[in-house]
Amino acid sequence: MQRSDLDPSEEWLASVWLGDNYLALSRPEIRASLKLHISRNLFETISSSGQFTPPFRIQPLLKHFRIQELIETFAPRGKSGMLIPTQGGFKIKVRKTDDIFRKRFTIAHELGHTFFYDFDNGDMPFYRFSRAHSNPWLIEEYANEIAAMLLLPERQLVEQLSKMNGPCTASTLLHLRDLYQVSFDVVGRRLIKDLGIWDCLMFKSTIGPGAQVSVNSVSICKGTSFKKIRIPRTLNGELGDAIRAAFKEGEIERVVFMGRAGYRLSSIRVPEAKSTCVSILSTIEH
């Protein structure tokens, strides 16, 4: 390990997947190369399990990742999931009370953590880098990205979107959520942040007493052209009125103005959570 600008966990991952070539690359180039190599590897793994259309099931892949047991429990130390190294592989614990979409992502996320383990020194999985000197949030970020690669493979997702052949809308997001059996957040971040296929802004909002519309700031995901746009926590004016209409009507598409700029707003009420809306803000097509 010779790179002071890399986290120990990231550098170890680079040395495994890129070999000594990573030494000549910048950190952004390393991250891009890692994602490309891991994504291709996962697509081959999924294909070899005989799966070619969504939803992509996790269970047929467990043996490939040396998962010996999948355990549903009420609260694995207060977390939604946990990866437990054991002799010759791993066990995964997942929270029993979570919905199926959440469970699928949790299991895929824990599979992402297996990429940071090595087996060369005996049968017990171990770290070849210093976990104490690594950023745990960086490892979590990689595990999330790997989970998204497993559940929404890029090649198949692009093919699916080409069949739909339409603009980015909340109804398309709902369709993809149900098709791939993952949450709105997972689909949106995959399309907007990870792959950059959609250049738009996604957010969730809830309606409360007095028809006040509140935005879940954690749910905000911004595409390249929307980095400077600020979505307030409480929506008023034209944007607030549009979201209130979506709550009432179930789905709306209309032009809204923020400052002097006009945008296309597409909002849909979440079927299983009547007080929640998912919205997509995109540029107006001419």
C-alpha positions as CSV (number, residue, x, y, z in Angstrom):
1,M,0.0,0.0,0.0
2,Q,1.7,3.2,-1.2
3,R,-1.0,5.8,-1.7
4,S,-1.5,8.4,1.1
5,D,-4.5,10.0,-0.7
6,L,-6.5,6.8,-0.5
7,D,-8.4,5.2,2.4
8,P,-6.8,1.9,3.3
9,S,-10.0,0.0,2.5
10,E,-10.3,1.6,-0.9
11,E,-6.6,1.1,-1.7
12,W,-6.9,-2.6,-0.8
13,L,-9.9,-2.9,-3.1
14,A,-8.0,-1.2,-5.9
15,S,-5.0,-3.5,-5.5
16,V,-7.3,-6.6,-5.8
17,W,-9.3,-5.4,-8.8
18,L,-6.9,-3.2,-10.7
19,G,-3.5,-4.6,-9.7
20,D,-0.5,-2.3,-9.7
21,N,-2.2,-0.2,-12.4
22,Y,-4.0,1.8,-9.7
23,L,-0.8,3.4,-8.7
24,A,-0.8,5.6,-11.8
25,L,-4.4,6.6,-11.5
26,S,-6.0,9.6,-9.7
27,R,-8.6,8.8,-7.0
28,P,-11.6,9.6,-9.3
29,E,-10.1,7.4,-12.0
30,I,-9.6,4.6,-9.4
31,R,-13.2,4.9,-8.2
32,A,-14.5,4.9,-11.8
33,S,-12.4,1.8,-12.7
34,L,-13.4,-0.1,-9.6
35,K,-17.1,0.5,-10.3
36,L,-16.6,-0.7,-13.9
37,H,-14.8,-3.8,-13.0
38,I,-17.1,-4.8,-10.1
39,S,-20.2,-4.0,-12.1
40,R,-19.0,-6.3,-15.0
41,N,-18.2,-9.0,-12.5
42,L,-21.6,-8.8,-10.8
43,F,-23.4,-8.9,-14.2
44,E,-21.5,-12.1,-15.1
45,T,-22.4,-13.6,-11.7
46,I,-26.1,-12.7,-12.1
47,S,-26.1,-14.1,-15.7
48,S,-24.4,-17.3,-14.6
49,S,-27.3,-17.9,-12.1
50,G,-29.7,-18.0,-15.1
51,Q,-31.3,-14.6,-14.4
52,F,-31.8,-12.2,-17.3
53,T,-34.9,-10.2,-16.4
54,P,-35.9,-8.3,-13.2
55,P,-36.5,-8.7,-10.4
56,F,-33.1,-10.2,-9.8
57,R,-33.3,-12.7,-6.9
58,I,-30.6,-12.6,-4.3
59,Q,-30.9,-16.2,-2.9
60,P,-29.4,-17.9,-6.0
61,L,-26.3,-15.7,-5.6
62,L,-25.6,-16.4,-1.9
63,K,-23.4,-19.5,-2.5
64,H,-21.2,-17.5,-4.8
65,F,-20.5,-15.0,-2.0
66,R,-19.9,-17.8,0.5
67,I,-23.0,-17.1,2.5
68,Q,-23.7,-20.2,4.6
69,E,-26.9,-19.0,6.3
70,L,-29.4,-16.3,5.9
71,I,-31.2,-15.6,9.2
72,E,-34.3,-13.4,9.8
73,T,-34.3,-11.9,13.2
74,F,-36.2,-9.2,15.0
75,A,-33.3,-6.8,15.7
76,P,-29.7,-7.6,14.7
77,R,-28.2,-5.2,17.2
78,G,-30.7,-2.5,16.2
79,K,-29.6,-2.6,12.5
80,S,-31.5,-3.7,9.4
81,G,-28.8,-6.3,8.7
82,M,-25.4,-7.7,9.7
83,L,-22.6,-9.7,8.0
84,I,-21.0,-12.2,10.3
85,P,-17.7,-13.8,9.3
86,T,-17.5,-17.5,10.1
87,Q,-15.3,-20.5,9.2
88,G,-15.3,-20.7,5.4
89,G,-17.6,-17.9,4.7
90,F,-20.3,-15.7,6.3
91,K,-23.8,-15.6,7.8
92,I,-26.2,-12.7,7.2
93,K,-28.8,-11.5,9.7
94,V,-31.6,-9.4,8.4
95,R,-34.4,-7.7,10.3
96,K,-37.5,-9.8,10.1
97,T,-40.1,-7.0,10.3
98,D,-38.8,-5.0,7.3
99,D,-40.7,-5.1,4.0
100,I,-39.4,-7.3,1.2
101,F,-37.9,-4.3,-0.7
102,R,-35.9,-3.3,2.3
103,K,-34.8,-6.9,3.0
104,R,-33.6,-7.3,-0.6
105,F,-31.4,-4.2,-0.4
106,T,-30.1,-5.1,3.1
107,I,-29.0,-8.5,1.9
108,A,-27.4,-7.1,-1.2
109,H,-25.7,-4.4,0.9
110,E,-24.2,-7.1,3.2
111,L,-23.0,-9.0,0.1
112,G,-21.2,-5.7,-0.8
113,H,-19.3,-5.9,2.5
114,T,-17.8,-9.3,1.5
115,F,-15.7,-7.5,-1.2
116,F,-13.5,-6.1,1.6
117,Y,-12.6,-9.6,3.0
118,D,-9.8,-12.0,2.1
119,F,-9.6,-15.7,2.5
120,D,-6.0,-16.3,1.5
121,N,-4.7,-16.8,5.1
122,G,-6.8,-19.8,6.2
123,D,-10.6,-20.3,5.9
124,M,-11.7,-17.4,8.2
125,P,-12.5,-14.2,6.4
126,F,-10.3,-11.3,7.4
127,Y,-9.2,-7.8,6.5
128,R,-5.8,-7.2,4.9
129,F,-6.1,-3.5,5.7
130,S,-6.3,-1.6,8.9
131,R,-10.0,-1.3,9.8
132,A,-9.1,1.1,12.6
133,H,-7.6,3.6,10.1
134,S,-10.3,3.2,7.5
135,N,-13.4,5.4,7.1
136,P,-16.4,3.2,7.9
137,W,-18.7,5.5,6.0
138,L,-16.7,5.0,2.8
139,I,-17.0,1.2,3.2
140,E,-20.8,1.7,3.7
141,E,-20.9,3.8,0.5
142,Y,-19.2,1.1,-1.5
143,A,-21.5,-1.6,-0.1
144,N,-24.5,0.5,-1.1
145,E,-23.2,1.0,-4.6
146,I,-22.5,-2.7,-5.0
147,A,-26.0,-3.6,-3.7
148,A,-27.4,-1.3,-6.4
149,M,-25.3,-3.0,-9.0
150,L,-26.7,-6.3,-8.0
151,L,-30.3,-5.3,-7.9
152,L,-30.3,-2.9,-10.8
153,P,-27.6,-4.1,-13.3
154,E,-26.6,-1.2,-15.6
155,R,-26.8,-3.1,-18.9
156,Q,-30.3,-4.5,-18.1
157,L,-31.5,-1.2,-16.7
158,V,-30.5,0.7,-19.8
159,E,-32.3,-1.9,-21.9
160,Q,-35.4,-1.5,-19.8
161,L,-35.4,2.2,-20.1
162,S,-34.9,2.1,-23.9
163,K,-38.1,0.0,-24.1
164,M,-40.0,2.6,-22.1
165,N,-38.6,5.4,-24.3
166,G,-39.9,8.3,-22.3
167,P,-38.8,11.2,-20.1
168,C,-37.9,10.8,-16.4
169,T,-41.2,10.9,-14.5
170,A,-42.5,9.8,-11.1
171,S,-44.7,7.2,-12.7
172,T,-41.6,5.7,-14.5
173,L,-39.9,5.7,-11.1
174,L,-42.8,3.8,-9.6
175,H,-42.8,1.3,-12.4
176,L,-39.1,0.6,-12.0
177,R,-39.5,0.3,-8.2
178,D,-42.1,-2.4,-8.6
179,L,-40.3,-4.1,-11.5
180,Y,-36.9,-4.4,-9.7
181,Q,-38.5,-4.7,-6.2
182,V,-36.4,-2.0,-4.6
183,S,-37.3,1.4,-3.0
184,F,-37.8,4.7,-4.7
185,D,-34.5,5.9,-3.2
186,V,-32.5,3.0,-4.6
187,V,-33.9,3.4,-8.1
188,G,-33.6,7.2,-8.1
189,R,-30.0,7.2,-6.8
190,R,-29.0,4.5,-9.3
191,L,-30.4,6.4,-12.3
192,I,-29.4,9.9,-11.1
193,K,-26.3,9.7,-9.0
194,D,-24.6,6.3,-9.8
195,L,-25.1,6.1,-13.6
196,G,-26.1,9.7,-14.5
197,I,-28.8,8.3,-16.9
198,W,-31.4,10.8,-15.6
199,D,-30.4,14.5,-15.2
200,C,-33.1,15.6,-12.8
201,L,-33.9,16.1,-9.1
202,M,-35.8,13.6,-7.0
203,F,-37.3,14.2,-3.6
204,K,-40.0,12.8,-1.2
205,S,-42.5,14.9,0.6
206,T,-45.2,14.4,3.2
207,I,-48.4,16.3,3.9
208,G,-49.3,17.2,7.5
209,P,-51.8,19.3,9.5
210,G,-53.0,22.4,7.6
211,A,-51.9,20.7,4.3
212,Q,-48.3,21.7,5.0
213,V,-45.9,20.0,2.6
214,S,-42.6,18.9,4.2
215,V,-39.7,17.6,2.3
216,N,-37.5,14.7,3.5
217,S,-34.1,16.3,3.0
218,V,-32.4,12.8,3.0
219,S,-34.4,11.8,0.0
220,I,-33.1,14.6,-2.2
221,C,-31.0,13.4,-5.1
222,K,-29.6,15.9,-7.6
223,G,-28.5,15.3,-11.2
224,T,-25.6,17.3,-12.8
225,S,-27.7,20.3,-13.9
226,F,-29.6,20.5,-10.6
227,K,-26.7,20.8,-8.1
228,K,-27.4,24.4,-7.3
229,I,-31.1,24.1,-6.9
230,R,-32.3,24.3,-3.3
231,I,-35.4,22.5,-2.2
232,P,-36.7,24.0,1.1
233,R,-37.9,21.7,3.9
234,T,-41.3,23.3,3.7
235,L,-42.9,23.8,0.3
236,N,-45.0,26.9,-0.3
237,G,-46.1,28.9,-3.3
238,E,-46.5,27.3,-6.7
239,L,-44.4,24.2,-5.9
240,G,-46.3,23.6,-2.7
241,D,-49.6,23.9,-4.5
242,A,-48.5,21.4,-7.1
243,I,-47.5,18.8,-4.6
244,R,-50.8,19.3,-2.7
245,A,-52.6,18.7,-6.0
246,A,-50.6,15.4,-6.3
247,F,-51.6,14.3,-2.9
248,K,-55.3,15.0,-3.8
249,E,-55.3,13.6,-7.3
250,G,-52.8,10.8,-6.9
251,E,-50.5,12.0,-9.7
252,I,-49.8,15.3,-11.5
253,E,-47.5,16.6,-14.2
254,R,-47.2,20.3,-14.6
255,V,-44.8,23.2,-15.2
256,V,-43.7,25.1,-12.1
257,F,-41.5,28.1,-11.7
258,M,-38.6,28.5,-9.2
259,G,-37.3,32.0,-9.5
260,R,-37.3,32.8,-13.2
261,A,-36.7,29.3,-14.4
262,G,-39.5,26.9,-15.4
263,Y,-39.3,23.1,-14.7
264,R,-41.4,20.1,-15.4
265,L,-42.7,18.6,-12.1
266,S,-43.9,15.0,-12.0
267,S,-45.3,13.8,-8.7
268,I,-47.1,10.6,-7.6
269,R,-48.6,9.6,-4.3
270,V,-47.0,6.5,-2.9
271,P,-49.6,3.7,-3.1
272,E,-48.9,2.2,0.3
273,A,-48.2,5.5,2.1
274,K,-51.0,7.9,1.3
275,S,-49.3,10.8,3.1
276,T,-46.1,10.5,1.0
277,C,-45.4,11.8,-2.5
278,V,-42.4,11.2,-4.7
279,S,-41.5,13.9,-7.1
280,I,-39.2,14.4,-10.1
281,L,-38.1,17.9,-11.2
282,S,-36.7,18.1,-14.7
283,T,-36.0,20.6,-17.4
284,I,-38.8,21.5,-19.9
285,E,-38.4,19.8,-23.2
286,H,-38.6,22.0,-26.2
